[in-house]
Amino acid sequence: MAASWADEMGEVVKPASAPSRPTRPSYVPPARRNKPLSADAREYCPLSSAGPDFIPSSRSHRARGRDPNPFEIVETFSELGVSDGGGINFDAYDDIPVETSGADVPLPVNTFAEIDLGDALNENIKRCKYVKPTPVQRYAIPISLAGRDLMACAQTGSGKTAAFCFPIISGIIRHCGLRQRPARKARIANPVALILSPTRELSSQIHDEVKKFSYLTGIKVAVAYGGAPMYQQLRDLEKGVDILVATPGRLVDLIERARVALQEIKYLALDEADRMLDMGFEPQIRKIVEQLGMPPPGMRQTMLFSATFPSEIQRLASDFLSNYIFLAVGRVGSSTDLISQRVEYVRDVDKRSHLMDLLHAQRANGIYSKQALILVFVETKRGADSLENWLCVNGFPATAIHGDRTQPEREQALRSFKSGATPIMVATDVAARGLDIPHVGHVINFDLPKDIDDYVHRIGRTGRAGKPGLATAFFSDVNQPLAKSLSELMQEANQEVPDWLLSCAQRSSYGGGKSRRAGGGRFGGHDYRRSHSYSGGSSSGASYQPQPAQGYSFGNASIIATGWD
Ligand SMILES: Nc1ncnc2c1ncn2[C@@H]1O[C@H](COP(=O)(O)OP(=O)(O)OP(=O)(O)O)[C@@H](O)[C@H]1O
């Protein structure tokens, strides 16, 4: 009998320092083989027609063949999370309700071909094997391409990253191609697009995505986040940057050191925008957006994305937007339709033995493998260390990620989890948002969060891209305040709610577990302007006109009318 899961899986544990296997030659489309690389690049790169003044920041490196092909860094497309035929199970999204509000909402599209994203980006979309746009992409891309500001609320794992990346890349190709660039290294980087996200891992993931989407476009992408050596990031910035992906803290640092300037920003995207404007980040975000030279709303295009958007955060966010469109795709509860949710009453002292039972049962049922990773959320960093240790001692290969670990340790934990070397990862909320880890089959809330929105993001690490997932929550006495919002969320997602939880919810004197949901606490995305006498948004003066989704071809119109009240 195998001593541990890793033994049973015959897992070859590759240490982080192990040399990687030799890379394959860059992908070259058949029609372009045997041509010089620079010619290829020109052919793919619409920027090359921009005129003699334009010097793409990365051209010289590419011509020397030094830019890595982001499509070959991973071994297969499935490792890109975009497996065979597109990865996303679109049938799962057939009945998704969609609501837009704001003035003159552009029509949604059904296919990528309907939108003029440019040849180079279209090629990359094909390389990613994205066959058709997801619902949030169908709506958000035309809105953003029309130059409109956008606040978008769509389910976890539904393709929001591409929804803001595609318009940015396409817009840069189209509108910023003639930008003068220094021929030599510049001390101050002047990006035209800034994508902010709350965690280092998420920024790194978005950076990888943007590199894929902008491959061979001539667009230069860089990333800056804390915990990683500054000098490498500075070297990358010196090469010139069109799109900068960053966490707020490191970005402020770079601006204050006069290594990044925001005066040329045309596109600003905030991923996990509600988190970014929550107490922890708001001052930094305000500083970046309002005090450090960035063009004001109206002079730049701003896109805010998340799976949850409490009204008070929307109110704050509206300071950054001009005449914006609010887009809500799918009830947040329905993001969990794909996820079977279970909640079990477990006393705090019994949690470890209960977890052990669960893991043994999962092993006995054969539902564990590299294809079914288990993510266990706990409340504290110390709790994460201690549970990881306990699991390992008990023969369950586990790793842990939290804010007190060094960045290399965090990266190593993620690598080891993704590869299946340690198919269990214990995490604090640092891993709750945005991370797109293929094959997370089970999310266990060992400690439930205080906020129901955090629960939504945590369980959203499974059931991504239309695939099914399982989420188990250990509910103890301290979680009483969450009972009402949790039972409501589960009911919305057609999940079986245990009687004891319903009783708890009824007893609960206040029912939100700190939920700040817009629209009465039931939905994650409801335009707050609808429930407030709105006179045009704080920055635009435009009039607010709620509109039903238009040209809606796959949704359920009756839900549209009622689903957001
Ligand atoms: N049009 C598409 N076709 C196929 N796969 C897609 C498409 N768009 C996105 N994906 C894939 O879907 C997965 C989820 O996308 P993404 O990480 O952008 O979700 P998200 O909505 O940002 O999730 P979260 O709310 O957790 O941040 C990714 O693996 C991505 O590559």
The ligand as an SDF file (V2000), in Angstrom:
LIG
                    3D

 31 33  0  0  0  0  0  0  0  0999 V2000
  -13.4710   32.5060  -24.5460 N   0  0  0  0  0  0  0  0  0  0  0  0
  -12.8630   31.5600  -23.8420 C   0  0  0  0  0  0  0  0  0  0  0  0
  -12.8170   30.2900  -24.3070 N   0  0  0  0  0  0  0  0  0  0  0  0
  -12.2020   29.3110  -23.6000 C   0  0  0  0  0  0  0  0  0  0  0  0
  -11.5990   29.4890  -22.4000 N   0  0  0  0  0  0  0  0  0  0  0  0
  -11.6240   30.7320  -21.8920 C   0  0  0  0  0  0  0  0  0  0  0  0
  -12.2370   31.8250  -22.5790 C   0  0  0  0  0  0  0  0  0  0  0  0
  -12.0790   32.9260  -21.8250 N   0  0  0  0  0  0  0  0  0  0  0  0
  -11.3990   32.5520  -20.7220 C   0  0  0  0  0  0  0  0  0  0  0  0
  -11.1220   31.2410  -20.7450 N   0  0  0  0  0  0  0  0  0  0  0  0
  -10.4310   30.4560  -19.7040 C   0  0  0  0  0  0  0  0  0  0  0  0
  -11.3030   30.4130  -18.5780 O   0  0  0  0  0  0  0  0  0  0  0  0
  -10.5380   30.3580  -17.3810 C   0  0  0  0  0  0  0  0  0  0  0  0
  -11.0590   31.3790  -16.3810 C   0  0  0  0  0  0  0  0  0  0  0  0
  -10.8010   32.6800  -16.8500 O   0  0  0  0  0  0  0  0  0  0  0  0
  -10.4120   33.8750  -15.8670 P   0  0  0  0  0  0  0  0  0  0  0  0
   -9.2930   33.4770  -14.9580 O   0  0  0  0  0  0  0  0  0  0  0  0
  -10.2320   35.0850  -16.6910 O   0  0  0  0  0  0  0  0  0  0  0  0
  -11.7400   33.9720  -14.9840 O   0  0  0  0  0  0  0  0  0  0  0  0
  -12.2300   35.1550  -14.0500 P   0  0  0  0  0  0  0  0  0  0  0  0
  -13.6230   35.4540  -14.4640 O   0  0  0  0  0  0  0  0  0  0  0  0
  -11.2630   36.2850  -14.0710 O   0  0  0  0  0  0  0  0  0  0  0  0
  -12.2330   34.4330  -12.6270 O   0  0  0  0  0  0  0  0  0  0  0  0
  -12.0610   35.0720  -11.1470 P   0  0  0  0  0  0  0  0  0  0  0  0
  -13.3530   35.7600  -10.8240 O   0  0  0  0  0  0  0  0  0  0  0  0
  -11.8180   33.8990  -10.2890 O   0  0  0  0  0  0  0  0  0  0  0  0
  -10.9230   36.0370  -11.2160 O   0  0  0  0  0  0  0  0  0  0  0  0
   -9.1030   30.5910  -17.7570 C   0  0  0  0  0  0  0  0  0  0  0  0
   -8.4350   29.3500  -17.7510 O   0  0  0  0  0  0  0  0  0  0  0  0
   -9.1830   31.1300  -19.1770 C   0  0  0  0  0  0  0  0  0  0  0  0
   -8.0580   30.7960  -19.9530 O   0  0  0  0  0  0  0  0  0  0  0  0
  1  2  1  0
  2  3  1  0
  2  7  2  0
  3  4  2  0
  4  5  1  0
  5  6  2  0
  6  7  1  0
  6 10  1  0
  7  8  1  0
  8  9  2  0
  9 10  1  0
 10 11  1  0
 11 12  1  0
 11 30  1  0
 12 13  1  0
 13 14  1  0
 13 28  1  0
 14 15  1  0
 15 16  1  0
 16 17  2  0
 16 18  1  0
 16 19  1  0
 19 20  1  0
 20 21  2  0
 20 22  1  0
 20 23  1  0
 23 24  1  0
 24 25  2  0
 24 26  1  0
 24 27  1  0
 28 29  1  0
 28 30  1  0
 30 31  1  0
M  END
$$$$
